[in-house]
Amino acid sequence: MNTIHNFGFLFLSFLFVACGGNEEPIVEVIEKDSVIIPPPVIEYGFVLDSFQVKRDTVEDNWTMSHMFAPYGVSQWDINVAAERAADSLVGLRYVKEGVPFIILSELGDTSETAQYFIYPKNIVDYVIFDFRDSVVVEKQSKPNEVHEKILSGEIIQNSNLTFALDQQLEDINMTGEMAEYIAGVFAWTIDFFRLHPGDEFKVIYNEKSVEGTPYAVGGITSAWFKHQGHEFYAFQYALDSTGTQIGFFNEEGKEMRRPFLMAPVKYSRISSGYSGRRFHPVQKRWKAHLGTDYAAPKGTPIMSTANGTVIAASYTSGNGNYVKVKHDDTYTTQYLHMTGFAEGIRKGVYVEQGQTIGYVGSTGLATGPHVCYRFWKNGKQIDHRAEKFPTSVPMVDSLLPSYMEYIKPIRARIDSMPITPYIVEEEVVDSVQ
């Protein structure tokens, strides 16, 4: 015999948004003497208890027809849905293998004719196909949260920045993002191709998450890097009240940006340095190598390391596709072995620091994909990594006092942060008895 205890009935009433959207259903709980009724199941803004729910997964070589046709959607409506999904506001031109989707049908409908399809584009964005009356296709997004986070780490023997960040960030995409943010902030002061064991870093950043799951880095607000015994600080600061002029400055109020980037490609590796005598891998003879080779996957963007004017965008049998940029009366740079030029890059075009001018390839005398970066000073080729460039100019005197006051507690916080040590995982070997 079942006994109902008189603990107070709980009745549940709710108002739901039938077609998804950003607004979540409003749930109201009213106390009465009764049993506890479980809360409704809500996903993507739908109260699933109000529908027949089926779940499926996109298989290899599927189109939208494979998704929709089994659930009573006509080919005409499928064509309309596909056309509207490809619109720039939705941006869904095809479905991907392995993506799970949801089909919602009316309760009691034995034919299981779909009213809605819910297709997730990624962890945040999803597409709703509404087939009730006319065909409606909308892209929606889950509520996004941003939280301030900190991380720190160290460079160990035979490792790099990405390797060190893997210790802190579980998502490989976030690791790559964070490496680019850090390298971007210190791109003018630290040679990330020469990191040493014992180099350390600390970062205060924003982490984006949805439903409690982190998925992206929302930017760095301040950072510290110790490289070969030298400490470098970077603080994000707005130079105007509107927040439109935002940059990174060091502990003295000098802008982090300098005349030249340290490298023409983002984090990769140096395959061959500047040398007066190197055995050429193609020509098989000893000769000078008056440049620095940065190995990177084919198609990696190549950036102009400073503002300047393109004085050559051409091809030779030795250089392959190359671009040469004159920056001023003192400095000129050249970028060799490109697979191709970026759109609009030609002789006479002005380019800005960090602008993509071409893509890594292996044209000309090259054994693999890389960019040979050459650097001229007063008409003479030099090793750019040995050049001492001018320091940046400090901010105007009127802003400096407020800036120094602003960074004081942030710097104290960074200084007090401990370095998270690298954890060496011990290899477990099964013993045989």
C-alpha positions, -999 to +999 in steps of 0.1 A: +000+000+000+014+034-010+014+061+016+012+098+007+029+119+033+013+152+042+045+173+036+028+199+014+018+194-022+040+210-049+022+220-080+042+231-110+030+255-136+050+268-164+049+291-194+071+279-223+084+295-255+072+272-282+098+280-309+130+283-290+148+316-290+170+333-265+143+335-238+141+305-215+108+291-203+094+307-171+089+281-144+068+289-114+066+266-084+036+268-061+035+251-027+005+228-020+000+195-001+010+169-027+037+148-042+067+164-059+063+168-096+096+167-115+105+198-134+101+199-172+129+189-195+141+220-213+166+221-242+173+249-267+144+269-253+118+241-258+099+222-231+104+187-245+076+173-224+052+191-248+064+171-278+073+137-291+110+138-291+134+118-313+171+121-316+193+112-345+229+118-358+240+130-392+257+101-411+284+101-438+273+119-470+240+130-456+222+161-469+193+179-453+170+156-473+183+127-453+174+145-421+140+158-431+124+134-455+118+106-430+097+129-409+071+140-434+088+171-449+081+175-486+110+179-510+097+214-518+100+225-482+134+208-479+146+229-508+132+260-492+148+252-459+182+245-475+181+278-493+172+298-462+197+279-441+225+290-465+216+327-459+244+347-444+224+352-412+222+314-406+253+303-424+245+266-427+253+253-462+256+217-454+253+193-424+283+176-409+288+139-402+285+130-365+264+160-354+234+150-333+200+167-340+166+167-324+132+161-341+101+175-323+066+162-333+031+169-319+021+147-290-001+119-302+009+122-338+014+086-349+029+097-382+057+116-363+055+145-387+082+170-377+072+204-364+108+214-355+143+203-362+171+215-339+206+213-354+236+225-333+263+243-353+287+243-324+286+244-286+270+279-286+250+283-319+221+262-332+197+263-360+159+258-356+139+246-386+102+253-381+079+234-405+045+240-388+030+265-413+055+281-436+092+272-435+111+293-410+149+289-404+166+308-376+200+307-360+199+311-322+226+311-295+227+297-260+233+322-232+270+330-230+289+337-198+322+354-193+343+349-162+377+363-153+403+335-149+440+333-142+467+309-153+504+305-150+531+281-162+567+275-171+587+264-201+606+231-196+633+214-216+623+206-252+588+223-249+571+254-260+543+278-250+515+256-264+529+226-245+530+246-213+494+259-218+482+223-223+488+219-185+462+246-178+436+244-205+417+212-213+403+223-246+429+222-274+412+250-292+415+272-261+451+263-259+457+275-294+438+307-288+456+315-256+490+308-273+481+333-300+469+359-275+501+357-254+523+357-285+503+386-299+507+408-268+544+402-266+551+399-303+573+430-303+594+421-272+598+383-270+612+360-296+589+330-291+612+309-312+639+313-286+620+304-254+643+288-227+637+263-200+628+283-169+609+310-188+576+317-169+543+334-176+512+346-158+480+357-174+447+373-164+421+366-190+384+362-198+369+328-203+338+322-223+315+294-213+280+280-221+260+259-196+291+257-175+314+244-202+344+266-212+348+269-250+368+300-259+392+327-246+376+361-245+408+380-245+437+388-222+435+418-198+470+417-184+500+394-185+536+389-173+564+369-190+598+362-177+622+354-206+658+347-201+658+364-168+640+396-180+605+404-169+579+419-192+545+432-181+515+440-203+483+458-192+453+465-214+442+501-211+417+524-228+432+558-238+398+575-241+365+574-222+346+557-250+369+526-249+376+528-287+414+534-283+425+503-264+460+490-263+486+471-242+512+490-223+541+480-200+547+489-164+562+523-175+533+532-197+551+525-230+530+508-257+538+472-264+536+477-301+569+484-318+582+491-353+587+454-362+572+421-353+597+395-342+585+370-369+564+370-401+543+340-391+526+331-359+540+304-336+558+278-356+595+269-356+628+280-371+642+254-395+673+274-405+688+305-391+708+334-405+743+321-413+774+331-433+779+294-442+752+268-446+750+236-467+721+243-491+696+214-491+687+218-528+719+230-544+741+207-523+769+232-517+780+255-489+769+291-492+756+320-471+720+319-458+712+356-453+677+350-439+657+331-413+635+301-423+603+297-405+588+262-411+550+261-411+522+242-427+514+251-463+488+279-465+498+295-431+493+333-434+525+353-438+524+388-422+543+420-431+564+426-400+559+464-403+541+491-422+555+498-456+550+497-494+553+466-515+581+472-540+580+437-555+554+408-557+569+385-582+585+351-590+620+339-596+633+303-599+653+306-566+629+327-545+597+313-558+567+336-552+580+364-530+570+398-517+594+426-508+584+455-486+601+489-482+594+502-447+614+534-447+648+547-458+665+523-434+646+490-434+633+466-461+620+430-457+614+401-481+593+370-478+602+340-500+587+306-513+551+316-509+524+293-523+506+325-534+500+362-526+471+375-505+443+393-523+453+427-535+490+424-529+510+439-558+537+464-564+529+498-551+503+487-524+507+500-489+505+473-462+502+475-424+520+457-397+505+423-392+486+423-425+486+390-444+506+394-476+509+358-487+508+322-477+535+296-468+545+273-496+576+257-511+580+274-544+615+281-558+645+264-542+628+249-512+625+213-499+594+219-477+568+245-468+584+275-450+589+312-454+625+326-458+624+360-441+651+384-452+659+417-436+679+448-450+693+477-430+707+506-450+709+483-481+728+454-463+712+421-453+714+415-415+702+390-389+669+406-378+670+386-346+702+404-335+689+439-344+681+462-315+650+481-325+639+514-309+617+512-279+581+523-281+570+559-271+554+563-237+518+576-235+512+613-231+521+628-197+485+637-190+474+601-190+503+585-173+494+592-136+459+577-140+474+547-158+500+541-131+473+542-105+451+518-125+478+491-129+491+492-093+466+467-079+467+446-110+505+444-109+504+435-072+479+407-081+502+393-108+533+395-086+515+375-059+503+348-083+523+315-079+537+297-109+519+265-116+546+238-118+548+215-148+534+181-138+555+151-150+532+122-155+548+089-145+546+061-169+527+031-155+542-002-164+523-034-158+544-058-138+544-095-145+541-117-115 
